[in-house]
Amino acid sequence: MAEKSKFLLATGAVCVLALTACGNGGGGNGGEESPSPTPVVAPDDYTVDTAESTLASATVDGEEVSDVVSLREGMQDAEAQDASSMMGAMMDLIDSDPAECKDPVITAVTAGALNGEGVTEHTDDMVGGTGPNDETISVRVMDSRDAADQAVKDLKSSLDDCQEFTLSSMGDGTTVNSSTSSPEVEGAGETLVFSGTGTNEDSTASPDAEGESTFSTSAMSVGNMVVMVVPGTGASVVGGGSSSSTASPASEDELQSSMSDLAQAFVDGPVEPTGSASPGETASPTASPTDS
């Protein structure tokens, strides 16, 4: 399989697993306050080109991010186009209750590559790669820092309303209990960690899918980008039926560590693309990752 289709197919696999298997103190000098430290921020003029080259040079847990490609380029691969059609068909089979949870949940667990209708419409603005522990990493370039901040705020707000919801597909339903948090990450603006557990007690499609599935995923705004990380164990069946237990999803501390490494890489960037980098464009004006 061509490497450039790997990002789309990897996030699709995560989606299948997740959804069908489951102060500032005053000084002592006359009341004058100490000056606030200058906040660490990333540049807000990243393009798809520089986001791709900077992600390719980033390290997570001491190892470089691999298989970095623009989603636009990845979608030119015939296998990726077939996968795109398959994902769209799969989304048609999935319902959620409340209905408003389908789009933000799928956006979160697929690192923004998919939404409630299939492959995201923002392919021209996104790049993706793989972390050393099989994390799926995506970067979506926005038109401004404020737009990136608002995108993560909007995604978190939507997920805050989905702390208990049901996902169903082909007659099987999974009850999901989830939570969100906003850890502090130096260099990032808005942050989000979304995690939860799904319970499927009666699977008509596959008895092996019965039991609990767990997931975790994260998003943050860095400069004019939205960076998302879905760990390799982001969605895993952990019990039930004859399925063997697998590792629990990444903890908030582990996700925060990956987010910190990536935020630092973009604060230190941008890394200018080399002649081998894929052609890119500047970001198009867009709103939230949950917009259809």
C-alpha positions as CSV (number, residue, x, y, z in Angstrom):
1,M,0.0,0.0,0.0
2,A,1.3,3.4,-0.9
3,E,2.6,5.3,2.1
4,K,0.7,8.4,1.2
5,S,-2.6,6.7,1.8
6,K,-1.6,5.5,5.2
7,F,-2.9,8.5,7.2
8,L,-6.4,8.2,5.8
9,L,-6.5,4.4,6.2
10,A,-5.0,4.6,9.7
11,T,-7.6,7.0,11.0
12,G,-10.3,5.0,9.3
13,A,-9.2,1.9,11.2
14,V,-9.3,3.8,14.5
15,C,-12.8,4.9,13.7
16,V,-13.9,1.3,13.0
17,L,-12.5,0.1,16.3
18,A,-14.0,3.0,18.2
19,L,-17.5,2.9,16.7
20,T,-18.2,-0.7,15.8
21,A,-16.2,-2.5,18.5
22,C,-17.5,-0.3,20.9
23,G,-1.2,33.6,39.6
24,N,1.0,36.4,39.6
25,G,2.4,37.6,43.0
26,G,3.2,41.2,43.8
27,G,6.8,42.2,44.6
28,G,8.0,43.8,47.8
29,N,9.2,47.0,46.2
30,G,6.5,49.6,46.9
31,G,3.6,47.4,45.6
32,E,4.9,47.1,42.0
33,E,4.0,43.8,40.4
34,S,6.6,41.6,38.8
35,P,6.2,41.6,35.0
36,S,4.4,38.6,33.6
37,P,6.6,36.2,31.7
38,T,6.3,36.5,27.9
39,P,4.1,33.6,26.8
40,V,5.6,31.0,24.5
41,V,3.7,31.0,21.2
42,A,4.2,29.5,17.8
43,P,4.2,31.6,14.6
44,D,0.8,32.2,13.2
45,D,1.7,32.2,9.5
46,Y,2.2,28.5,8.9
47,T,1.2,27.2,5.4
48,V,0.5,23.6,4.5
49,D,4.1,23.4,3.1
50,T,5.7,24.5,6.3
51,A,3.4,22.6,8.5
52,E,4.3,19.4,6.6
53,S,8.0,20.0,6.8
54,T,7.9,21.0,10.4
55,L,5.9,18.0,11.4
56,A,8.4,15.8,9.5
57,S,11.2,17.2,11.6
58,A,9.3,17.0,14.9
59,T,10.2,14.4,17.6
60,V,7.7,12.7,19.9
61,D,9.2,10.8,22.8
62,G,12.6,11.3,21.3
63,E,11.8,9.9,17.9
64,E,10.9,11.6,14.7
65,V,7.4,11.6,13.3
66,S,7.3,9.4,10.3
67,D,5.1,8.9,7.1
68,V,4.3,12.6,7.0
69,V,2.1,13.6,4.0
70,S,-0.4,16.2,3.1
71,L,-4.0,14.8,3.1
72,R,-4.5,16.4,-0.3
73,E,-1.6,14.3,-1.7
74,G,-2.8,11.2,0.1
75,M,-6.2,11.5,-1.5
76,Q,-4.7,11.3,-5.0
77,D,-3.8,7.7,-4.3
78,A,-6.3,5.2,-5.9
79,E,-6.4,3.1,-2.7
80,A,-7.1,6.2,-0.6
81,Q,-10.0,7.2,-2.9
82,D,-11.4,3.7,-2.5
83,A,-11.0,4.1,1.2
84,S,-12.8,7.4,1.1
85,S,-15.8,5.9,-0.6
86,M,-15.8,3.1,2.0
87,M,-15.7,5.6,4.9
88,G,-18.6,7.6,3.5
89,A,-20.6,4.4,3.2
90,M,-19.7,3.4,6.8
91,M,-20.7,6.8,8.1
92,D,-24.2,6.3,6.5
93,L,-24.6,3.2,8.7
94,I,-23.7,4.9,12.0
95,D,-26.2,6.8,14.1
96,S,-25.8,8.5,17.4
97,D,-28.2,9.6,20.2
98,P,-28.1,12.5,20.6
99,A,-27.7,13.0,16.8
100,E,-25.5,16.0,17.4
101,C,-22.7,13.8,18.9
102,K,-21.9,11.9,15.8
103,D,-19.9,14.5,14.0
104,P,-17.7,15.8,16.8
105,V,-17.0,12.3,18.2
106,I,-15.9,10.9,14.8
107,T,-13.9,14.1,14.2
108,A,-12.1,13.5,17.6
109,V,-11.4,9.8,17.3
110,T,-10.1,10.1,13.7
111,A,-7.8,13.1,14.3
112,G,-10.0,15.2,12.1
113,A,-9.6,13.1,8.9
114,L,-13.3,12.0,9.0
115,N,-16.5,13.6,10.2
116,G,-20.0,12.4,10.5
117,E,-20.4,12.2,6.7
118,G,-17.1,10.7,5.7
119,V,-13.7,12.1,4.7
120,T,-13.3,15.7,5.9
121,E,-13.9,18.5,3.4
122,H,-10.7,20.2,4.7
123,T,-8.2,17.8,2.9
124,D,-6.4,20.7,1.2
125,D,-5.5,22.2,4.6
126,M,-4.3,19.1,6.5
127,V,-1.1,17.0,6.9
128,G,-0.7,13.9,8.9
129,G,2.0,11.6,10.2
130,T,2.7,8.7,12.6
131,G,4.3,9.0,16.0
132,P,6.8,6.5,17.4
133,N,4.1,4.6,19.4
134,D,1.8,4.5,16.4
135,E,0.1,7.7,17.3
136,T,-1.9,9.2,14.4
137,I,-1.0,12.9,14.3
138,S,-2.8,15.5,12.2
139,V,-2.2,19.2,11.6
140,R,-4.9,21.4,10.1
141,V,-3.7,24.9,9.0
142,M,-6.2,27.6,9.7
143,D,-6.3,31.2,8.4
144,S,-5.4,32.8,11.8
145,R,-4.5,32.0,15.4
146,D,-8.0,33.1,16.5
147,A,-9.6,30.6,14.1
148,A,-7.4,27.8,15.4
149,D,-8.3,28.7,19.0
150,Q,-12.0,28.9,18.2
151,A,-11.9,25.5,16.4
152,V,-10.7,23.7,19.5
153,K,-13.1,25.6,21.7
154,D,-16.0,24.6,19.4
155,L,-14.9,21.0,19.4
156,K,-14.6,20.8,23.2
157,S,-18.0,22.5,23.6
158,S,-19.6,20.0,21.3
159,L,-18.0,17.1,23.2
160,D,-18.9,18.5,26.6
161,D,-22.5,18.0,25.5
162,C,-21.8,14.3,24.7
163,Q,-20.7,12.9,28.1
164,E,-23.2,10.1,27.7
165,F,-24.4,9.1,24.3
166,T,-25.2,6.0,22.2
167,L,-23.6,5.0,18.9
168,S,-25.4,2.4,16.8
169,S,-24.5,0.5,13.6
170,M,-26.4,-2.3,11.9
171,G,-28.6,-2.9,14.9
172,D,-25.8,-2.9,17.5
173,G,-25.7,-0.1,20.0
174,T,-22.8,1.1,22.2
175,T,-23.4,3.3,25.3
176,V,-20.5,5.7,25.7
177,N,-19.5,7.6,28.8
178,S,-16.9,10.2,28.2
179,S,-15.2,13.2,29.7
180,T,-13.1,16.2,28.5
181,S,-10.3,18.1,30.1
182,S,-8.0,21.0,29.1
183,P,-4.4,20.3,30.2
184,E,-1.8,23.1,30.1
185,V,0.6,22.7,27.2
186,E,3.4,25.3,26.8
187,G,3.2,26.9,23.4
188,A,-0.4,25.8,22.8
189,G,-3.5,28.0,23.0
190,E,-6.7,25.9,23.6
191,T,-6.3,22.3,24.5
192,L,-8.6,19.3,24.7
193,V,-8.3,15.7,25.9
194,F,-11.4,13.5,25.1
195,S,-11.6,10.0,26.6
196,G,-14.2,7.5,27.5
197,T,-15.6,4.0,27.7
198,G,-18.2,2.3,25.5
199,T,-20.2,-0.7,26.5
200,N,-21.8,-3.1,24.1
201,E,-23.7,-5.9,25.9
202,D,-25.5,-7.5,23.0
203,S,-23.8,-7.5,19.6
204,T,-25.9,-9.2,16.9
205,A,-23.2,-8.6,14.3
206,S,-20.3,-10.2,16.3
207,P,-20.3,-11.7,19.8
208,D,-16.6,-11.0,20.0
209,A,-17.4,-7.2,19.9
210,E,-19.3,-7.5,23.2
211,G,-17.7,-5.9,26.2
212,E,-16.0,-2.6,26.8
213,S,-14.1,-0.4,24.4
214,T,-12.0,2.5,25.6
215,F,-10.6,5.5,23.7
216,S,-8.6,8.7,24.2
217,T,-7.7,11.5,21.8
218,S,-6.5,15.1,22.0
219,A,-6.5,18.4,20.1
220,M,-4.8,21.7,20.6
221,S,-4.4,25.0,18.8
222,V,-0.7,26.0,18.1
223,G,-0.2,29.2,16.2
224,N,-2.6,29.1,13.3
225,M,-3.0,25.3,13.4
226,V,-5.1,22.7,15.0
227,V,-2.9,19.7,16.0
228,M,-4.6,16.4,16.9
229,V,-3.1,13.2,18.4
230,V,-4.9,9.8,18.5
231,P,-2.7,7.2,20.3
232,G,-2.2,3.8,18.7
233,T,-4.2,2.4,21.6
234,G,-6.8,5.2,21.3
235,A,-9.6,2.7,20.7
236,S,-9.2,-0.8,22.0
237,V,-11.5,-3.6,23.0
238,V,-10.5,-4.4,26.6
239,G,-12.9,-7.2,27.5
240,G,-15.9,-9.3,26.6
241,G,-16.6,-12.3,24.4
242,S,-13.6,-14.2,23.2
243,S,-11.6,-11.1,22.4
244,S,-8.3,-10.9,24.1
245,S,-7.6,-7.9,26.3
246,T,-5.5,-5.1,24.9
247,A,-3.7,-2.2,26.4
248,S,-5.7,0.7,27.9
249,P,-5.7,4.0,25.9
250,A,-3.1,6.6,26.5
251,S,-3.5,8.5,29.8
252,E,-3.9,12.2,29.9
253,D,-0.3,12.6,31.0
254,E,0.9,10.5,28.0
255,L,-1.2,12.6,25.6
256,Q,0.0,15.8,27.3
257,S,3.6,14.7,26.8
258,S,3.0,14.1,23.1
259,M,1.2,17.4,22.8
260,S,4.1,19.2,24.5
261,D,6.7,17.7,22.1
262,L,4.6,18.7,19.1
263,A,3.8,22.2,20.4
264,Q,7.5,22.8,21.0
265,A,8.4,21.7,17.4
266,F,5.9,24.3,16.0
267,V,7.1,27.0,18.4
268,D,10.7,26.4,17.2
269,G,9.5,26.3,13.5
270,P,8.7,26.7,10.8
271,V,11.1,24.4,9.1
272,E,11.3,25.4,5.5
273,P,10.4,22.7,3.0
274,T,13.0,21.1,0.9
275,G,12.7,20.3,-2.8
276,S,11.3,16.9,-2.0
277,A,8.4,18.3,0.0
278,S,5.0,18.0,-1.7
279,P,3.6,21.1,-3.3
280,G,1.2,23.0,-1.0
281,E,-1.0,25.9,-0.6
282,T,-1.8,28.4,2.1
283,A,-4.8,27.7,4.3
284,S,-8.2,28.5,3.1
285,P,-10.5,30.5,5.4
286,T,-12.4,27.9,7.5
287,A,-14.2,27.6,10.8
288,S,-14.4,24.7,13.2
289,P,-13.3,21.1,12.6
290,T,-16.8,20.0,13.3
291,D,-18.3,22.1,10.4
292,S,-19.6,20.1,7.6
